[in-house]
Amino acid sequence: MKTVCIVGGGIAGLSAAWRLQQIRPDVQVTLLEASERVGGKLRTERICAPEGDYVCEAGAESFVRRTPDLWRMVCELGLDGAADAAHDAVGMHLVKNGVTHPVPTSPAAFLKTPLLSLRGKLRMMSEPFRAARCDGADESMAKFVTRRFGREALDELLGPIFGGIYNADPEVQSVLAVLPSLHEAERVHGSVVRGMLRKSARDASSALPASPTPRGAFAFSGGVDVFVDALRARLTCDVRTNAPVLGLRAGERITARLRDEEMTVDAVILATSASVAAKLTAEISADASERLAQIRQQPIGTVVLAWRTADVPLDRCMRGVVIPRRERRRIDAVLFASHKRPSCAPAGYTLLRVFFGGADASMPALAESPLLQAIRDELRDLFGITAPPLHAHLNCWQDGFVNATVGHHRRVEKIAKLLPSAIRRTGASYHGVGVADCVREAQQCVDQWIASDAF
């Protein structure tokens, strides 16, 4: 019987374990998670207050089905009936010179938006007629967007949106790492717009599984813990929490060193951040460890804040606001959680999620009191919220977000070649930070190992 140790119990590790259970139930799997719970940043927290309960998400709260892997797993777990459509793009706003403006999501809205000048709009509309670069080479997000849509689109619209989503500087961020679908659309169709239109047409005509959310984004009505708990409950492998791996050693097989024992297995899947993987592989390949350590990871944080709705003078049509770095604010975005999902807050109360760490990397390291004061100052200036919040719930991760710079995929491929074939790595550090990306890569990691000579 083949034996596998999965290091890391976030969504990537859980997905790898689930994939092995589905296609090779004869493989003996042990999943080791250093913290007291599995799920990583996918965690639902509840604030129990006299006025009622608030449902707060520490990490992602909705999911984009860019690939079928995530939705297939949802269906395999029998959770398709618990998923609701989530229209994340509707009601999103962008700050320009201290004023919020809706992000245009239709041709009519695009023509009317004050976010771009007439010249900038015409330049964006000319994208299908621009010469395409089809060599597949990597470049920065800023260079790609400027080349296809113009500098104004980068500075005033697409750059702030993508920079806010990926918590990164578009000038150094790899387009292959963060916008692979747009890069592929240009390579295959000669135009991002043509490629995306053809993809939309294919999606609309394809036969998809019957579900309440056949396309687009979805969320779980009971919170993301519904998904994590169902996945954990259905796993039949040995899942251990509070079980950090201290190091790996390679021989005929792979030995994992734990606090009180050593575990020797046929293969190890590292479903951790690149920084943790760098420490674990130091004894196996100094070169791989060094390259893993060079993958930049940026601290991020979120805080959930609750007010009486009467104290929050916000347009109910607003779902969230992205704050470009050019605004020189200390926060990156605000999600109006109870506007999107009224059930997450008691009637008559409003729940906001504030994201920080991109524009001001010092924020996640602040003590709670000065951090909350800095956030309140920003919310007062941007939205006129002066009342103190009734509740606040904070989450910070010092290595929370991968900053995949130009050449990232090439570096990741080199790392794979430097490690023994019995050691695989997966997770948000390598081929996408979204939950759907992590699920897809984890399942591909399992499939590739099973198809390899090492198996």
GUZATI-106901 format. One record per residue: x, y, z of N, C-alpha, C in turn. Coordinates in steps of 0.1 Angstrom, whole numbers, plus 5000, padded with zeros to 4 digits. Example, Ala and Ser with C-alpha at 12.3 -4.5 7.8 and 13.67 -1.06 7.14 Angstrom:
BEGIN
513249435078512349555078513249675078
512849785071513749895071512950005079
This chain:
BEGIN
500849885000500050005000500950125000
500650224991501450344990500950435002
501950515007501650605018502050745014
501150835018501350985014501151065027
502051165029501851255040501551395033
500451455036500051585032500351685043
501251775040501551875051500752005048
499852035057499052155055497652125054
496752175062495352145062494452255057
495052345049494152445043493352385031
492752475023491952415012492752335002
494052365000494852294991495152154996
495452145009495752015015494451925016
493351985020492051915020491651865007
491851944996491551904983492351794978
493651794981494551684977494151554984
493751564997493351445004492051394998
491151484995489851444989490051374975
490951434967491151374954491751234955
492651214964493251084966492150984971
491351024980490250944984489250904973
489050994964488050974953488650874943
489950894939490450814928491350704932
491950714943492850604948492650574963
491450514966491250494981492150394987
492950324979493850224984495150294990
495350424987496550494992496250535006
497250505015497150545029497650695031
496750775035496950925036496950975050
497951055054497951125066498151275064
497151345069497151495067497551555080
498651645080499151705092498951855091
498251915101498052055101498652105114
499452215113500152265125499252335135
498152395130497252475139496152375145
495252435152494252355159493052325150
493052375138491852345130492352335115
491552265107491752265092490952375086
491252405073490552505066491352625063
492452645070493352765067492552895069
492652985059491953115060490453105057
489952985053488552965051487952935065
487353035071486853015084485653115087
484553065092483453145095483453165110
483353295114483353325128481953395132
481453375143480153435147480353525159
479853645158479753735170478353725176
478353675188477053665195476853785203
475853865200475553995206474154005211
473854095220472454105225471454135214
471854205203470954235192470754125183
471654015184471553905175472953865171
473053765162474353705158474753765144
476153785144476753835131477553715126
477453695113478253585106479353655099
480653625103481753695097482653585091
483253625079484153535072485553595074
486453505079487853545080488553565067
488253475057488853475044487853495033
487953415023486953425012485553385016
484653455010483253435014482453385001
482953414989482353364977483453314968
483053234958483953164950483653174935
484653184927484453194913484753064907
483853014899484052874893484752894879
486052934880486852944868487152814862
487252714870487452574865486352484872
486152364866485052284872485452214884
486752214888487152124899486452164913
486452294916485752334929484352294929
483552334918482152304918481952154918
482752074911482651924912482751874926
483751924933483951884947482751924956
482152044953480952084961479851984958
479651944946478651854943478851714949
480151674948480551544954480251534969
480351654976480051664990478551684993
477751694982476251714983475851854988
476751954985476452084990475952174979
475652124967475152214956473852284960
473052224968471852284973472052394983
473252394989473452495000474152614994
474452614981475152724974474152824968
474452954970473653064964474453134954
473853194944474553284935475053404942
476253444938476853564944477353654933
476753764931477053854921478053964926
479353924927480354004933480554134925
480454134912480854244904479754354905
478554324908477454414909477554504922
477554634920477554724932478954754937
480054704930481354744934481754884929
482454954938482855094935484355114936
484755224930486155254930486355404934
487355424943487555564948488455634938
488055754935488855844926488855984932
489956034937490056164943489156174955
489056074963488256074975486756044973
486356034960484856014957484755864952
483655804956483355664951482555674939
482855584929482155574916481855424914
480755394908480455254905481455204894
481855074896482655014885481654974874
481955014862480954984851480954844847
479754784847479654644843478754614831
478454724824477754714811478254814801
478054804788478554894779477955034782
476755044785476155184788476755244800
477055164811477655224822479155264819
479755184811481155214807481255354800
480255374791480255504783479955624793
479255604804478855714812479855734824
480655634827481455644839482455764839
482555834850483555944851484955894855
485155764856486455704860487455724849
486955734836487855744825487455864816
488355924810488056034800487555974787
487056054778486656004765487855944758
488956004758490155944752490455804758
490355794771490655664777489655564773
488455594772487355504768487655454754
487955544745488155514731489355424730
490355444738491555364738491255224742
490455204753490055074757489155004746
488355074740487455014730488254974717
489455024716490254984704490954854706
490854794718491654674721491554564711
490354534706490254424696491054444683
491454574681492154604668493654624670
494154604682495554614685496254484682
497554504677498354394674498554304686
498554174685498654084696500054034697
500454014710501753944713501353804716
501853714708501453574709502553474713
503653534718504853444721504753374735
503653414743503453344755504353394767
505253494764506153534774505453614785
506053604797505553674809505853824808
505053904815505354044816504554094828
504754214832504054264844502654294840
501754294850500354324848500254464843
501054554847500954694843501254704828
502354634824502754634810501654574801
501054464805500054394798498854484796
498354534807497154624806497354744798
498554804800498854924792498854894777
499554784774499654744760498354714753
497454654761496154614755495154724756
495054794767493954884770494355034772
495655064773496155194775496455234789
497355334790497855374803496755424813
495755494807494755544816493855434822
493655334814492955214819493655154831
495055144829495855094840495755184853
495855314851495955404863494555424869
493555424861492255474867491155354869
491355244862490355144863490855004865
491454944855491854804856493054784866
493954874866495054854876494654854890
493854954894493254954908492454834911
491654794902490754674904491654554906
492454524897493354404898494354414909
494854534911495754554923495054524936
493854574937493054554949492754404951
492354334941492054194942493254114946
494354134940495554054942496554124952
496154234958496954294969498354314965
498554364953499954374948500054494939
501354534936501654644927501654594913
500754644904500754594890502054614883
502954704887504154724880505154604881
504954524891505854404893505154274892
503854274893503054144894503054074880
503253944881503253864868501853844863
501753884850500353864844500053714842
501053634840500853484838500353424852
500753484863500353434876498953484880
498653604877497353664882496253674872
496653694859495653704849495853614837
495953484841496253384830495253374819
493953394823492853384813492953494803
493253614807493453734798494653714789
495753664795496953644787496653534776
495953434780495653324771494653374760
493753464764492753514754493553594743
494553674747495353744737496153644728
496753544734497553444727496853364717
495653324721494853234712493953314702
493353424707492353494699492853624693
494053664698494553794693494053914700
493053894709492454004716491853954729
491954034740491353994752489853994751
489354104745487854124744487254004736
487853974724487353874716487453734723
488553714730488653584737487653574748
487453674756486453664767485053654762
484753724751483353704745483153564740
484153504734483953374729483853274740
484653294751484553214763483153224769
482553344770481253354775480253284767
480353294754479453224745479553064747
480753014748480952874750480352834764
480552914774479952874787478452874787
477852974780476452984779475852864772
476552804762475952694754476352554759
477352554768477852424773476852354782
476852224783476052154792476752144806
476152214815476852214829475952144839
476552104850475752024860474552114865
473452044867472252114872472552164886
472352294888472752364901472052494901
471952544914471352684915472352794910
473552754908474552854903475352794892
474752774880475452704869476652774864
476652914866477852984861478153094871
479353154870479653264878480053234892
479853324901480253314915479153244924
479553184935478553134944479153144958
478253134968478653134982477753034990
478153005002477352915010476452995020
475152955020474253035028474553035042
475152925047475452915061476852955065
477553015055478953045057479952945051
481152985049482152895043482452775052
482152775065482452665073481552545069
480452565063479552455058480452375048
481152435040482052365030483252295037
483952365046485052305053484652195062
483552215069483152105079482651985071
481951995060481551885052482751805046
483751885042484951815036485651745047
485851805058486551735069485751615074
484451615074483651505079483751385069
483851415057483851305047485151245044
486251315049487551255047487751135056
488251025050488450895058489850875062
490750965058492150955061492450995075
493650975079494151025093494451175092
493551255098493751395098494151445113
495351505114495851545127496051695127
495551755137495751895140496751915151
497252035153498352055163499451965160
499751945147500851845143501751915133
502652005138503552065129504651975124
505051985112506151915106507451995108
508451945114509652025117510752015106
510651915098511651905087511451775079
512051765067511951645059513351595056
513451465054514751405050514451305039
515251305029515051215017516051105018
515550985015516350865013515650775003
515550645006514750564997513350604997
512950655009511550715011511750845018
510650915020510751045026510351035041
511151095049510851095064510451235068
509351245075508851375081509151365096
509751475100510051485115509051565122
508351505131507351575139507851595153
507051655162507551685175507951555183
507151455182507351335191507551205183
507751215170507951095162508451135148
508851025141509251045127508350955118
507851005107506950935098507650915085
507750795080508350765067507350715057
507250785046506250765036506850755022
505950715013506450704999506450844992
505550934997505551064990505051175000
505351294998504951405006504351514997
503251565000502651674993502651795002
503451894999503552015007502452115003
501452125011500352215008500452335018
501552395019501852505028502252625020
502452735027502952855020504452825015
504952905006506252885001507252905012
507052995021507953025032508152905041
507052835044507052715052507752595044
507352585032508052485023509552505022
509952625022511452655022512152595034
511552615046512152555058512152405058
511052345053510952205054511852135044
512252195033513052135023514552165024
514852245034516252285035517252175036
516952065042517851945043517851865030
516851885021516751805009517451864997
517151994995517752074984517852214988
519052254990519352394994518952494983
519052454970518752534959517152554959
516452444960514952454960514452544972
515052514984514752594996514952744994
516152774988516452914986515452984976
515052914966514152964956512752974962
512352884970511052894977511053014986
512053034993512153155002512053284994
512453284982512453404974511053444969
510053354970508753384966508153484976
507853604972507453704981506053684986
505853704999504553695005504353815014
503153875012502854005018501853985030
502054065041501154055052499754115048
498754055052497354105049496554095062
495454165062494554155073493154195070
492154155078490854205076490254225090
489354325091488654345103487154355100
486354295107484854295106484354395116
483554485112483054595121481454595119
480854615131479354625131478854755137
477854815131477254935135475654925134
475055015141473555025138473455095124
472555045116472455095103472255245102
471555295112471255445113472555525114
473655455119474955525121475855515109
475355445098476255415087475555475074
475955595070475255665059475755615045
475355495042475855425030474755395020
474955405008474055364997473855214998
472655165000472355025001472754944988
472855014977473254954964474754924964
475554984973476954954973477254824979
478054744972478454614978479854614983
480654704978482054714982482754824975
483954864980484754974974486254924974
486854944962488254924960488955054961
490055064969490755194971492155184964
492355254953493655244946494755304955
495955254952497055304960497355444957
496955494946497255634943496455734952
495455674959494655754969495455774982
496555704983497355714995496555695008
495755595008494955555020495655435027
495355405039495955295047495155165045
494055175039493255045037493055025022
492854905018492754855004491354844998
490454805007489054775002488154765013
486854785011485854775020484754695014
484254585021483154505016481954525025
480854565019479654585027478954455028
479354375038478954235039477454225040
476854305049475354295051474554355039
475154435030474454475018474454355008
475454275008475554164999474654055004
474754025017474053915023473453965036
472154015036471554065048471453975059
471453845057471353745068472653745077
473753805073474953795081474953895093
473953985093473754075105472354085109
472054115122470654125126469954245119
468654235118467954345112468154475119
468454585111468754715117470254745120
471054645116472554655118473254635105
474454685104475254685092476654625096
477154535087478454465089479354495077
480454555080481554585070482754495072
483454465061484754405062485754495056
486854535063487854615058489154535056
489754555044490954485040492154585041
493254535046494454615047495754535045
496854605043498154535042498854555028
498054595018498654625005499154765004
498354865006498855005004499755035016
499554985027500455015039500754885046
501954825042502354695047502654695062
502654815069502954815083501654785091
500454805085499254795092499054655099
499254545093499054415100499854395112
500954465113501854455125501454545137
500554635135500154725145499354655156
499454705168498554655179497154685176
496254615182494854625178494254765180
494554835191493954965193494355065182
495655085179496055185169495555135155
495555005153495054955140493554995138
492754965148491355005146491155155145
491955225152491855375151492155425137
493255365131493555405117492455365108
491855255110490755205101489555305103
489255335115488155425117488355565111
489655615111489955735105489655735090
490055625084489855605069488355605066
487655525074486155515071485455645073
485955725083485355855085485555945073
486855945068487156035057486455995044
486355865042485855815029484255805029
483655765040482255745040481455825051
482155905058481455985068480955905080
481555785083481155705095481855755107
481155825116481855875128481555805141
480455725141480055655153481055535156
481355505168482255395171481555265168
482255165163481555035160481154965173
480054895171479554815183480454695185
480954635174481854515175482954525165
484054455168485154455158485854315160
486154255149486754125149487854125139
489154095143490354115136491053985132
491553975119492353865115493553925107
494753875111495953925104496853805100
497453805089498353695084499653765079
500753735086502053795082502553745068
502153625064502553575051501353545043
500353635044499053605039498753605024
499553675016499253695002500553684994
500453594984501653574975501753694966
502953754964503253854955504053794944
503353744934503953674923504553764912
505853794913506453884904506753824890
507153904880507353854867508453744867
508153634860508953514860508653414870
507453434877507053354888506953204884
506253184873506053044868507352974865
508253044859509552984856510252944869
510153024879510852994892510152874898
508852864897508152754903508452624896
508652624882509052504875510452464879
511352554881512652524885512652454899
511852504908511752444921511352294920
510352274912509852134910510952044905
511852094896512952004891514051984901
514152074911515152054921514751964932
513451934934513051854945512851704940
513051604948512751474944511351454939
511151354930509851334924508751294935
509251244946508351204957507851314965
508351434963507951554970507251654961
506051674963505251764954504751884963
504551994956504052114963502852174956
501952224965500752284959500252394969
499352474964498852584973498852714966
498452824974498352954968499653014964
500752964968502053024965502553004950
501852924943502352874930501552914918
500352874917499552894904498252954907
498153054915496853124917496453124932
495953244936495653264951494253234954
493353224944491953194947491653054951
490553034958490152904963490052804951
489352854940489252764928490652724923
491552824923492952794918493652684927
493452704940494052604950493452464948
492152454946491552324945492052264932
492052344921492452284908493952234909
494852314914496252274915496452154924
495752154935495952034944495551904938
494451914930493951794924494851754912
495351854905496351824895497651764900
498051814912499251764919499151614922
497951574927497651434930497651354917
497051404907496951324894498351304888
499151414888500551404883501351304891
501251304904502051214912501651064909
500351044908499850904905500350854891
500450954882500850914868502350904867
503150944877504550954876505250824879
506550814876507350694879507450674894
507350794902507550784916506450704923
505250694916504150614921504250474917
